């Protein structure tokens, strides 16, 4: 009888663990935008050129870099990024000519860095004081953005 009770407890524990994993996966997927948008971000390190990390995230969904010391968050998407001579970002159109994501990098809750992750131009690009750089490897966004004509 003791063996049956132990087997029953074990089976219950396994079922509880599996159920909690399903709930966690559902919670993670619910963090993605309701339109199923996602961004595949490659992170590179200035001091360790061999370091590369790739994450698939939704808007405002945190991702952790390295040993979870740094937290990155995609806070914006621009389908046609233009930057003025003063460094101001502009959205030039709704066509996916120069898509980019805006990434905030925090350490212990403090904003340390704010960067663009570019899709088309060679990246990641490090600014003078940046430790990490981001590249938009791939993405899926809502159909409110217009696909760029081939060859553009």
Secondary structure, 3 states (H helix, E strand, C coil): CHHHHHHHHHHHHHHHHHHHHHHHHHHHHHCCCCCCCEEEEEEEECCCCCCEEEEEECCCCEEEECCCCEEEEEEEEECEEEECCCCCEEECCCECCECEEEEEEEECCEEEEEEEEECCCCCCCCCCCCCEEEEEEEEECCCCCECCCCCC
